[in-house]
Amino acid sequence: MGATVEHDDDEPTASDEPGRHFVRSLERGLKVIEAFAVEKRPMTAVDVADSTGIPRAAVRRFLLTLTDLGYTRYDGRAFALTPRALQLGYSYLVSSPLSAVAQPHVEELLKRAQKALSKVSILDGGVAVRDQNEIAYVAYARGTSIFRLNISQGSRFPAWITSTGRVLLAVLDDDELEESLARTTLKSYTAATLRNCEELRSAILTARKQGWCVVDQEFEEKLTAFSVPLKDQNGRTVAALNLSTIHEPDRSPYESLLLEQMRATAARIEEDLRLVQP
């Protein structure tokens, strides 16, 4: 009977694709933390192992270490993230010029757009960046409508179903877009949700052609979301600005004015970013 050779968590193997600098145990530890964001509930070591594909013994060591460090808590049955885990994301927000620059502009956009479009219920607005197949809000503000969305700064959603995500997917080259679509799993959120990759590809290419995107009742019923790109000083799209409104059967009376307001705000954000970025 042949012997089984076990590798230490930190020991690189011949099959490792990353460079020699890569710390495999750090990658695994971060995957353990990310598992809680996916499942959105307390998890046992078995749950985390099943979600991440990491061996259960290693997962338990990671979770106990995170508990010792204060990032998770253990109630004798399951582990859950603690408020200290917020520091990991907050460190990005406070160090990102985009977040600090965009936030006041988003708040001002909501006021100006609601004043200019008094007959349209504007729910919220934000700026989002793409992280692989998801988008994350780095700036966010609510409007005055009594209808509330469960979104805040730091919220993440699948890129393909959001207007911000489609704007950001639209700037990928054709090969990158196809790779992203191949990693995308479609899910039906409403009766209006796109049903297959062909429809999704067409919607993304439309956003690329027209330079903006609208997602109408695909993610939530009675919700219409608009997005325009935000570009850096080199003209590269780095984020997307969005506004969400209550669905109207006919958008033609207000769509052009709404997009005009959004593009003007995007230009102001881009101008301010040039002042703070080298």
C-alpha positions as CSV (number, residue, x, y, z in Angstrom):
1,M,0.0,0.0,0.0
2,G,1.4,3.4,-1.0
3,A,2.0,6.1,1.5
4,T,-0.1,9.3,1.4
5,V,2.0,12.5,1.5
6,E,0.3,15.4,3.3
7,H,1.3,19.0,2.7
8,D,1.4,21.7,5.4
9,D,-1.2,24.5,4.7
10,D,1.6,27.0,4.0
11,E,3.8,24.7,1.9
12,P,3.6,25.5,-1.9
13,T,3.0,22.6,-4.2
14,A,4.1,22.0,-7.8
15,S,0.5,22.6,-9.0
16,D,0.3,26.1,-7.4
17,E,-0.4,28.7,-10.1
18,P,0.4,31.8,-8.1
19,G,4.0,33.0,-7.7
20,R,6.4,32.0,-5.0
21,H,5.3,34.9,-2.8
22,F,1.8,33.5,-2.6
23,V,0.7,32.5,1.0
24,R,-1.8,29.8,0.6
25,S,-3.0,29.9,4.2
26,L,-3.8,33.6,3.9
27,E,-5.9,32.8,0.9
28,R,-7.8,30.1,2.8
29,G,-8.3,32.4,5.8
30,L,-9.9,35.1,3.6
31,K,-12.1,32.5,1.9
32,V,-13.4,31.5,5.4
33,I,-14.3,35.1,6.1
34,E,-15.9,35.5,2.7
35,A,-18.1,32.4,3.3
36,F,-20.1,34.3,5.9
37,A,-20.9,37.0,3.3
38,V,-22.2,34.4,0.9
39,E,-24.4,32.5,3.4
40,K,-25.4,35.5,5.5
41,R,-25.9,33.4,8.7
42,P,-23.9,31.8,11.5
43,M,-22.0,28.7,10.2
44,T,-20.5,25.6,11.7
45,A,-17.0,24.5,10.6
46,V,-18.7,21.8,8.4
47,D,-20.8,24.6,6.8
48,V,-17.7,26.7,6.0
49,A,-15.8,23.6,4.7
50,D,-18.7,22.7,2.4
51,S,-18.9,26.3,1.2
52,T,-15.2,26.9,0.6
53,G,-13.9,23.4,-0.3
54,I,-11.2,23.7,2.4
55,P,-10.7,20.6,4.6
56,R,-12.7,20.7,7.8
57,A,-9.7,20.4,10.1
58,A,-8.1,23.5,8.5
59,V,-11.4,25.4,8.6
60,R,-11.7,24.8,12.3
61,R,-8.2,26.1,13.0
62,F,-8.9,29.2,10.9
63,L,-12.2,29.8,12.7
64,L,-10.7,29.4,16.2
65,T,-7.8,31.7,15.2
66,L,-10.3,34.3,14.0
67,T,-12.2,33.9,17.3
68,D,-9.0,34.5,19.3
69,L,-8.4,37.6,17.2
70,G,-12.0,38.9,17.8
71,Y,-13.2,38.6,14.2
72,T,-15.6,35.7,14.9
73,R,-17.5,34.5,17.9
74,Y,-18.4,30.9,18.8
75,D,-21.6,29.9,20.8
76,G,-20.7,26.3,21.2
77,R,-22.4,25.3,18.0
78,A,-21.8,27.8,15.2
79,F,-19.4,30.7,14.4
80,A,-20.5,34.2,13.3
81,L,-18.7,37.3,12.4
82,T,-18.3,40.1,15.0
83,P,-18.5,43.8,14.4
84,R,-14.7,43.9,14.4
85,A,-14.8,42.2,10.9
86,L,-16.2,45.5,9.6
87,Q,-12.8,47.0,10.1
88,L,-11.6,44.9,7.1
89,G,-14.0,46.6,4.7
90,Y,-14.0,50.0,6.5
91,S,-10.2,50.2,5.9
92,Y,-10.9,50.3,2.2
93,L,-13.7,52.8,2.5
94,V,-11.6,55.3,4.5
95,S,-8.5,54.9,2.3
96,S,-10.4,55.2,-1.0
97,P,-10.5,58.7,-2.5
98,L,-13.5,57.6,-4.6
99,S,-15.7,56.9,-1.5
100,A,-14.9,60.2,0.2
101,V,-15.2,62.2,-3.0
102,A,-18.4,60.6,-4.3
103,Q,-20.5,60.6,-1.2
104,P,-21.4,64.3,-1.0
105,H,-22.0,64.4,-4.8
106,V,-24.4,61.4,-4.5
107,E,-26.3,63.2,-1.8
108,E,-26.5,66.4,-3.8
109,L,-27.6,64.5,-6.9
110,L,-30.6,63.0,-5.0
111,K,-31.7,66.5,-4.0
112,R,-31.3,68.0,-7.4
113,A,-32.9,65.2,-9.3
114,Q,-35.9,65.0,-7.0
115,K,-36.4,68.7,-7.3
116,A,-36.1,68.6,-11.1
117,L,-38.3,65.5,-11.4
118,S,-41.0,66.1,-8.8
119,K,-43.4,63.5,-10.3
120,V,-40.8,60.7,-10.1
121,S,-40.1,58.9,-6.9
122,I,-36.3,58.6,-6.6
123,L,-35.4,56.0,-4.0
124,D,-31.7,56.1,-3.7
125,G,-28.3,56.6,-5.4
126,G,-24.8,55.4,-5.1
127,V,-21.4,54.7,-6.6
128,A,-20.3,51.1,-7.1
129,V,-17.1,49.3,-8.1
130,R,-16.8,45.9,-9.6
131,D,-15.1,43.1,-7.7
132,Q,-14.9,40.1,-10.1
133,N,-18.6,39.0,-10.6
134,E,-20.0,41.3,-7.9
135,I,-20.4,45.0,-7.4
136,A,-19.9,46.8,-4.1
137,Y,-21.2,50.2,-3.1
138,V,-18.5,52.6,-2.0
139,A,-20.9,55.5,-1.6
140,Y,-24.7,55.5,-1.0
141,A,-27.5,57.8,0.0
142,R,-31.3,57.3,0.4
143,G,-33.9,59.6,-1.1
144,T,-37.0,60.9,0.8
145,S,-39.4,58.2,-0.4
146,I,-41.0,56.0,2.3
147,F,-40.1,53.0,0.2
148,R,-36.8,51.7,1.5
149,L,-34.2,49.4,-0.1
150,N,-32.0,47.1,2.0
151,I,-28.8,48.7,0.8
152,S,-26.0,50.6,2.5
153,Q,-22.4,51.5,1.9
154,G,-20.5,48.3,1.5
155,S,-23.5,46.3,0.1
156,R,-22.6,43.8,-2.6
157,F,-24.8,42.3,-5.4
158,P,-24.2,40.1,-8.4
159,A,-22.9,42.4,-11.2
160,W,-25.0,40.9,-14.0
161,I,-28.4,41.8,-12.5
162,T,-27.6,45.5,-11.6
163,S,-27.4,48.5,-13.8
164,T,-24.0,49.5,-12.2
165,G,-22.7,46.0,-12.9
166,R,-23.7,46.0,-16.5
167,V,-22.1,49.4,-17.1
168,L,-18.8,48.0,-15.6
169,L,-19.1,44.7,-17.5
170,A,-19.6,46.7,-20.7
171,V,-16.1,48.1,-20.5
172,L,-14.5,44.7,-20.6
173,D,-13.0,43.6,-23.9
174,D,-14.9,40.8,-25.7
175,D,-12.7,38.0,-24.4
176,E,-12.9,39.3,-20.8
177,L,-16.7,39.6,-21.1
178,E,-17.1,36.1,-22.3
179,E,-15.0,34.8,-19.5
180,S,-17.1,36.7,-17.0
181,L,-20.3,35.4,-18.6
182,A,-19.0,31.9,-18.3
183,R,-18.6,32.3,-14.6
184,T,-22.0,33.8,-14.1
185,T,-24.9,31.8,-12.8
186,L,-28.3,33.4,-13.7
187,K,-31.1,33.5,-11.2
188,S,-34.7,34.5,-11.6
189,Y,-35.5,37.5,-9.3
190,T,-38.7,38.6,-11.0
191,A,-40.8,37.9,-14.1
192,A,-38.7,40.5,-16.0
193,T,-35.3,39.0,-15.1
194,L,-33.2,38.1,-18.2
195,R,-33.4,34.3,-18.8
196,N,-30.2,33.4,-20.6
197,C,-26.6,34.5,-21.4
198,E,-27.6,35.6,-24.9
199,E,-30.1,38.1,-23.5
200,L,-27.6,39.3,-20.9
201,R,-24.8,39.7,-23.4
202,S,-27.2,41.8,-25.6
203,A,-28.1,44.0,-22.6
204,I,-24.4,44.5,-21.7
205,L,-23.5,45.4,-25.3
206,T,-26.4,47.8,-25.5
207,A,-25.0,49.5,-22.4
208,R,-21.6,49.6,-24.1
209,K,-23.0,51.2,-27.2
210,Q,-25.2,53.9,-25.5
211,G,-22.8,54.6,-22.6
212,W,-25.4,54.0,-19.9
213,C,-27.7,51.3,-18.6
214,V,-31.2,50.8,-17.3
215,V,-32.5,47.7,-15.4
216,D,-36.2,47.8,-15.2
217,Q,-37.9,45.5,-12.7
218,E,-35.4,42.7,-13.3
219,F,-33.9,42.7,-9.8
220,E,-37.0,43.9,-7.8
221,E,-40.5,44.5,-8.9
222,K,-41.5,48.2,-9.2
223,L,-37.9,49.2,-9.2
224,T,-36.0,50.9,-12.1
225,A,-32.3,51.6,-11.9
226,F,-30.1,53.8,-14.1
227,S,-26.3,53.9,-14.2
228,V,-23.6,55.9,-16.0
229,P,-19.8,55.3,-15.9
230,L,-17.3,57.1,-13.8
231,K,-13.8,57.5,-15.4
232,D,-10.4,58.2,-14.0
233,Q,-7.9,60.8,-15.4
234,N,-6.9,58.3,-18.1
235,G,-10.4,57.8,-19.4
236,R,-10.7,54.4,-17.9
237,T,-14.1,53.4,-16.3
238,V,-13.4,52.6,-12.7
239,A,-16.9,52.8,-11.2
240,A,-20.6,53.5,-11.9
241,L,-23.0,56.0,-10.6
242,N,-26.6,55.0,-10.2
243,L,-30.1,56.2,-9.3
244,S,-33.1,54.0,-8.5
245,T,-36.7,55.1,-9.0
246,I,-40.1,53.6,-8.6
247,H,-41.1,51.9,-11.9
248,E,-43.1,54.0,-14.4
249,P,-44.7,52.4,-17.4
250,D,-43.5,55.2,-19.6
251,R,-40.0,56.5,-18.9
252,S,-39.8,58.9,-21.8
253,P,-41.0,62.0,-20.0
254,Y,-38.1,61.9,-17.5
255,E,-35.4,59.6,-18.7
256,S,-33.3,62.1,-20.7
257,L,-33.4,64.7,-17.9
258,L,-32.5,62.1,-15.3
259,L,-29.5,60.9,-17.3
260,E,-28.5,64.5,-17.9
261,Q,-28.4,65.1,-14.1
262,M,-26.4,61.9,-13.6
263,R,-23.8,62.7,-16.2
264,A,-23.3,66.2,-14.8
265,T,-22.8,64.6,-11.3
266,A,-20.4,62.0,-12.8
267,A,-18.4,64.9,-14.4
268,R,-18.1,66.6,-11.0
269,I,-17.0,63.5,-9.3
270,E,-14.4,62.9,-12.0
271,E,-13.1,66.4,-11.7
272,D,-12.7,66.2,-7.9
273,L,-11.0,62.8,-8.3
274,R,-8.4,64.4,-10.5
275,L,-7.6,66.9,-7.7
276,V,-6.9,64.2,-5.1
277,Q,-5.3,61.5,-7.2
278,P,-1.7,61.8,-8.4
